[in-house]
Amino acid sequence: MIRKRLRASFNKRPKLKEKYTHRRLLIVDMSHTFHVGWHIHSHLTHRGKSTAGIYGFFVMLLSKINLTQATHVLVCKDRKPYLRSKAFPEYKSNRGDTSKEYLDLRKKQNSNMVVCEKMLDSMGVQTLALPGYEADDLITAFVQLYSKKFLEVFVLSGDTDLYQIFYLAENVSFLRRSVVYTRKDFDSEFDLQSLGDWLLVNAFTGGHNNLNKVPGVGVITAKKIIRDEDKLEKYLVEYKKLIDLNVKLMKLPYDGKKTLFKVKKSGKIGSVLNPMYSFHKFKLIRKYGVTLTQSMSEALRKLEVGQKVT
């Protein structure tokens, strides 16, 4: 059975070591944060050019540093073409629009994204991207590898597939607007006993990425099916191909140990998590119409300048 195979592959949750009790890590899904920031501030321009994504991204980043009291920041990025597209060529193919308005919007967003990436590099904020992988894969792999080196790990992303992390580490929370969403909140909302159950709920319903779903099954129905062994077995047989494919596409990180190895090989944790070391460079962003408030400045100063995680 799928659920038994999944349970057999689970990793043990890492235990926190006392010497890391002051460290707090903020992991940012760059695409999600950028697009949320863009839509909130879509009207903003500077010298005739749209700066909504630049302003929106950095305001969100700094506000979350303030909220979480993060000492270290890591930004994860998607990098196409996705490996998942080999298993499922239609993966995310429905996320397109050929209208002139949409293409103009994408052009503005892409130019804003380039500036954000340059600014992150200028400030010394570390970014992680690997060919073929999405930010979700990198975030999950990083948590599995290094969560035990922090008192708390906060994830800024709107992808509910990432809730798989709750079953992999005890010190992880998600940021939903200005609210910290914990494992306790997750259990209260979904009441599922294992990662296997959570993956099956998503496999039945198509999950966050709108994959093909089992006809007529939503989250509530999926939970009822999972709690009824006979009914679950019936669905697993009838929709085996669809469920197997969805679980394969949704399980994080994609490619499992291969992804963990690649993330670890991408750089020592000390270099990957080296926090902002040149605060003054952030002033460069003023030319894009973004100014620092006092709280933003304080958020930056609280980061462990020049410190490395070992």
C-alpha positions as CSV (number, residue, x, y, z in Angstrom):
1,M,0.0,0.0,0.0
2,I,1.2,3.5,-0.8
3,R,0.8,4.7,2.8
4,K,3.0,1.9,4.1
5,R,5.7,2.6,1.6
6,L,5.7,6.2,2.5
7,R,5.9,5.5,6.2
8,A,8.9,3.3,5.6
9,S,10.8,6.1,4.0
10,F,10.3,8.7,6.7
11,N,13.3,10.3,8.3
12,K,13.6,10.7,12.0
13,R,13.1,14.2,13.3
14,P,16.4,15.9,14.2
15,K,17.0,16.9,17.8
16,L,18.0,20.4,18.7
17,K,21.5,20.9,20.2
18,E,21.8,23.4,23.1
19,K,24.5,25.5,21.5
20,Y,22.1,26.5,18.7
21,T,19.4,27.8,20.9
22,H,19.8,31.5,20.0
23,R,19.7,30.9,16.2
24,R,16.6,31.5,14.2
25,L,16.5,30.8,10.4
26,L,14.1,32.5,8.0
27,I,13.8,30.6,4.7
28,V,12.1,32.5,1.9
29,D,10.3,31.2,-1.2
30,M,11.4,34.0,-3.5
31,S,8.8,33.6,-6.2
32,H,5.9,33.5,-3.8
33,T,7.1,36.4,-1.7
34,F,7.8,38.5,-4.9
35,H,4.4,37.9,-6.4
36,V,2.5,38.6,-3.2
37,G,4.5,41.8,-2.7
38,W,3.8,42.7,-6.3
39,H,0.1,42.4,-6.1
40,I,-0.1,44.3,-2.8
41,H,1.8,47.2,-4.2
42,S,0.9,46.8,-7.9
43,H,0.3,50.6,-8.3
44,L,3.8,51.7,-7.3
45,T,6.1,53.3,-9.8
46,H,9.3,55.2,-9.6
47,R,10.4,57.6,-12.4
48,G,7.8,56.2,-14.7
49,K,8.7,52.5,-14.2
50,S,6.9,49.9,-12.1
51,T,8.7,49.0,-8.9
52,A,5.9,47.1,-7.2
53,G,7.8,43.8,-7.0
54,I,11.0,45.4,-5.7
55,Y,9.3,47.3,-3.0
56,G,6.9,44.5,-2.2
57,F,9.5,41.8,-1.9
58,F,11.9,43.8,0.4
59,V,9.2,45.1,2.6
60,M,7.9,41.6,3.1
61,L,11.4,40.2,3.7
62,L,12.3,42.8,6.3
63,S,8.9,42.7,8.1
64,K,9.3,38.9,8.5
65,I,12.9,39.3,9.8
66,N,11.4,41.7,12.4
67,L,8.5,39.3,13.2
68,T,10.6,36.2,13.6
69,Q,13.7,37.9,15.1
70,A,15.7,35.8,12.5
71,T,19.4,35.7,12.9
72,H,19.9,34.1,9.5
73,V,18.2,34.3,6.1
74,L,18.2,32.0,3.1
75,V,16.3,32.7,-0.1
76,C,15.3,29.7,-2.3
77,K,14.5,30.1,-6.0
78,D,12.8,27.9,-8.7
79,R,15.0,27.0,-11.7
80,K,13.4,25.6,-14.9
81,P,13.1,23.3,-16.7
82,Y,11.5,21.3,-13.8
83,L,12.5,17.7,-13.3
84,R,8.8,17.0,-12.6
85,S,8.0,17.9,-16.2
86,K,9.8,14.7,-17.3
87,A,7.4,12.5,-15.3
88,F,4.4,14.7,-16.1
89,P,4.8,16.9,-19.3
90,E,1.6,18.9,-18.4
91,Y,3.1,20.0,-15.0
92,K,2.2,23.6,-14.5
93,S,1.4,23.9,-18.2
94,N,-2.0,25.5,-17.3
95,R,-0.3,28.5,-15.8
96,G,-0.1,30.5,-18.9
97,D,-1.8,33.4,-20.7
98,T,-0.9,34.8,-24.2
99,S,-2.8,38.0,-23.9
100,K,-0.9,41.3,-24.5
101,E,-1.8,42.5,-21.0
102,Y,-0.4,39.4,-19.4
103,L,2.8,39.4,-21.4
104,D,3.3,43.1,-20.6
105,L,2.8,42.3,-16.9
106,R,5.3,39.4,-17.0
107,K,7.9,41.7,-18.6
108,K,7.5,44.2,-15.8
109,Q,7.7,41.5,-13.2
110,N,10.7,39.9,-14.7
111,S,12.6,43.2,-14.8
112,N,11.7,43.7,-11.1
113,M,12.8,40.2,-10.2
114,V,16.2,40.8,-11.8
115,V,16.7,43.9,-9.6
116,C,15.6,41.9,-6.5
117,E,18.2,39.2,-7.2
118,K,20.9,41.8,-7.7
119,M,20.0,43.5,-4.5
120,L,20.1,40.3,-2.5
121,D,23.5,39.5,-3.9
122,S,24.7,43.0,-3.1
123,M,23.5,42.8,0.5
124,G,25.1,39.4,1.0
125,V,21.8,37.5,1.4
126,Q,22.4,34.0,0.3
127,T,20.2,32.4,-2.4
128,L,19.9,28.8,-3.3
129,A,18.8,27.5,-6.7
130,L,19.5,24.2,-8.5
131,P,18.6,23.3,-12.1
132,G,15.4,21.4,-12.4
133,Y,14.2,22.0,-8.8
134,E,11.6,24.2,-7.3
135,A,12.0,26.3,-4.1
136,D,9.8,23.8,-2.2
137,D,12.3,21.0,-2.9
138,L,15.2,23.2,-1.7
139,I,13.4,24.4,1.4
140,T,12.4,20.9,2.5
141,A,15.9,19.5,1.8
142,F,17.5,22.4,3.8
143,V,15.2,21.8,6.7
144,Q,16.0,18.1,6.7
145,L,19.7,18.8,6.6
146,Y,20.1,21.7,9.0
147,S,17.0,22.4,11.1
148,K,18.8,20.9,14.1
149,K,21.2,23.8,14.0
150,F,18.5,26.4,14.9
151,L,16.1,27.0,17.7
152,E,13.4,27.9,15.2
153,V,13.0,27.7,11.5
154,F,10.4,29.9,9.8
155,V,9.3,29.4,6.2
156,L,7.8,32.2,4.1
157,S,5.8,30.5,1.4
158,G,2.1,30.1,0.3
159,D,2.5,26.5,-0.9
160,T,0.6,24.1,1.3
161,D,2.5,21.2,-0.1
162,L,5.4,22.4,2.1
163,Y,3.4,21.4,5.2
164,Q,5.1,18.1,4.7
165,I,7.9,19.7,6.7
166,F,5.8,19.5,9.9
167,Y,6.4,15.7,9.8
168,L,10.2,16.1,9.3
169,A,11.2,18.6,11.9
170,E,9.8,19.8,15.2
171,N,11.0,23.4,15.2
172,V,9.4,24.6,11.9
173,S,6.6,27.2,11.5
174,F,5.1,28.9,8.5
175,L,4.4,32.6,8.1
176,R,0.9,33.4,6.9
177,R,0.5,37.1,6.5
178,S,1.4,38.4,10.0
179,V,0.5,35.1,11.7
180,V,2.9,32.3,12.7
181,Y,1.3,29.0,11.6
182,T,2.6,26.1,13.8
183,R,2.3,22.3,13.8
184,K,-0.4,22.7,16.5
185,D,-2.4,24.9,14.1
186,F,-1.9,22.4,11.3
187,D,-3.1,19.5,13.4
188,S,-6.1,21.5,14.5
189,E,-7.0,22.3,10.9
190,F,-6.4,19.0,9.3
191,D,-6.1,16.3,12.0
192,L,-3.9,13.9,10.1
193,Q,-1.6,11.4,11.8
194,S,1.2,11.0,9.3
195,L,3.0,12.5,6.3
196,G,1.6,9.6,4.3
197,D,-2.0,10.8,5.1
198,W,-1.2,14.4,4.2
199,L,0.3,13.3,0.8
200,L,-2.7,11.2,0.1
201,V,-5.1,14.1,0.8
202,N,-3.1,16.2,-1.7
203,A,-2.9,13.3,-4.2
204,F,-6.7,12.9,-4.1
205,T,-7.4,16.6,-4.4
206,G,-4.7,17.7,-6.8
207,G,-2.9,19.8,-4.2
208,H,-1.5,23.3,-4.4
209,N,-0.3,22.8,-8.0
210,N,-3.7,21.8,-9.3
211,L,-2.8,18.4,-10.6
212,N,-5.4,16.0,-11.9
213,K,-7.6,15.0,-9.0
214,V,-9.9,12.1,-8.1
215,P,-13.3,13.1,-9.4
216,G,-15.6,14.6,-6.7
217,V,-13.1,14.5,-3.9
218,G,-12.2,17.5,-1.9
219,V,-10.2,17.9,1.3
220,I,-13.0,16.9,3.7
221,T,-14.0,13.9,1.6
222,A,-10.3,12.8,1.2
223,K,-9.9,12.8,5.0
224,K,-13.0,10.7,5.4
225,I,-11.7,8.2,2.8
226,I,-8.3,7.9,4.5
227,R,-9.9,7.1,7.9
228,D,-11.9,4.3,6.3
229,E,-9.5,1.5,5.4
230,D,-11.9,-0.4,3.1
231,K,-12.9,2.7,1.2
232,L,-9.3,3.9,1.0
233,E,-8.2,0.5,-0.5
234,K,-10.9,0.8,-3.1
235,Y,-9.8,4.2,-4.2
236,L,-6.1,3.2,-4.2
237,V,-6.9,0.4,-6.6
238,E,-9.4,2.3,-8.8
239,Y,-7.2,5.5,-9.2
240,K,-3.8,3.9,-8.6
241,K,-2.1,5.5,-11.6
242,L,-3.3,9.0,-10.8
243,I,-2.5,8.7,-7.1
244,D,0.9,7.2,-7.7
245,L,1.8,10.0,-10.1
246,N,0.5,12.7,-7.8
247,V,2.4,11.4,-4.8
248,K,5.6,11.2,-6.9
249,L,5.1,14.8,-8.0
250,M,4.2,16.2,-4.6
251,K,6.6,14.4,-2.3
252,L,9.3,16.8,-1.1
253,P,12.1,17.0,-1.9
254,Y,11.8,15.7,-5.4
255,D,14.3,12.8,-6.0
256,G,14.7,12.5,-2.2
257,K,18.3,11.7,-1.3
258,K,19.6,13.0,-4.6
259,T,18.2,16.4,-3.8
260,L,19.6,16.3,-0.3
261,F,23.0,15.5,-1.7
262,K,22.9,18.3,-4.2
263,V,21.8,20.8,-1.6
264,K,24.6,19.8,0.7
265,K,27.1,19.9,-2.1
266,S,26.0,23.4,-3.2
267,G,28.0,24.9,-0.4
268,K,29.0,24.4,3.2
269,I,26.3,25.5,5.6
270,G,28.6,28.3,6.7
271,S,28.7,29.9,3.2
272,V,25.1,29.2,2.3
273,L,23.8,30.8,5.5
274,N,26.3,33.6,5.7
275,P,23.9,36.5,6.6
276,M,23.9,40.1,5.5
277,Y,27.4,41.4,5.9
278,S,27.2,44.8,4.1
279,F,24.2,46.7,5.6
280,H,25.2,50.0,3.9
281,K,24.7,48.4,0.5
282,F,21.0,48.2,1.1
283,K,20.9,52.0,0.6
284,L,21.5,51.4,-3.1
285,I,17.9,50.3,-3.3
286,R,16.8,53.9,-2.9
287,K,17.3,54.5,-6.6
288,Y,14.4,52.2,-7.1
289,G,12.1,54.2,-4.8
290,V,12.4,52.1,-1.7
291,T,13.4,53.7,1.5
292,L,14.1,52.1,4.9
293,T,11.9,52.7,7.9
294,Q,13.4,52.6,11.3
295,S,11.9,49.1,11.9
296,M,13.5,47.8,8.6
297,S,16.9,49.1,9.7
298,E,16.6,47.5,13.1
299,A,15.6,44.2,11.4
300,L,18.8,44.2,9.4
301,R,21.0,45.2,12.3
302,K,19.7,42.2,14.3
303,L,21.1,39.7,11.8
304,E,24.4,38.1,12.8
305,V,26.8,40.1,10.7
306,G,29.7,38.1,9.4
307,Q,28.8,35.1,11.6
308,K,28.9,31.6,10.0
309,V,26.9,28.6,11.0
310,T,29.1,25.6,11.7
